[in-house]
Amino acid sequence: ADQALRHRLDFLDPESPAQVKLRGQLMLVDRTNTERLKAWVARCGWPTKARYGEQAAGSAWLLAQHADHDTAFQKQPLVLLEQAAAASGEGVNSNLAYLADRIAVAEKRPQPYGTQLESISGNPCDLDFSPLEDRAKVEARRAALKMPPLDAYKRMVLDMQHCQGMVKRQ
């Protein structure tokens, strides 16, 4: 349900009645999924890749990532992801980076990995990064995780939102 609804989002027509209704449905799905994930984590712990497989671990991260209405809860999976990364010896991955940035932006702190963009003007194709920590350090962290450089990532997001040719490339 999380992804099915998100795939129907139209970033270029966000105020249409259909999109407003869709965002309302998405909020309900996110809240329901958050409560289910909280119950799962309380009962079984964080679903690590080693214990439950890559799909379960990825799905749990995605639900935590979309729990923006509950930043306090998002912090719990962030700590659990950090612990799982240390225990597995695999180290930090991009999922942890996205969640860390999501929390930083919600708390009005600079993001360490540069995964979150916003539109200041209200134009969905006029995006820039939510405040970043030192750009050179952000780029270095991204490179260490094999994430694309900030400018390439921004172009990817604009393309995903169907903004090709609608904005000047930087």
Summary of the structure (lengths in Angstrom):
residues: 170
radius of gyration: 16.7
end to end distance: 34.7
largest distance: 49.4
contacts: 473
relative contact order: 0.10
helix: 59%
strand: 5%
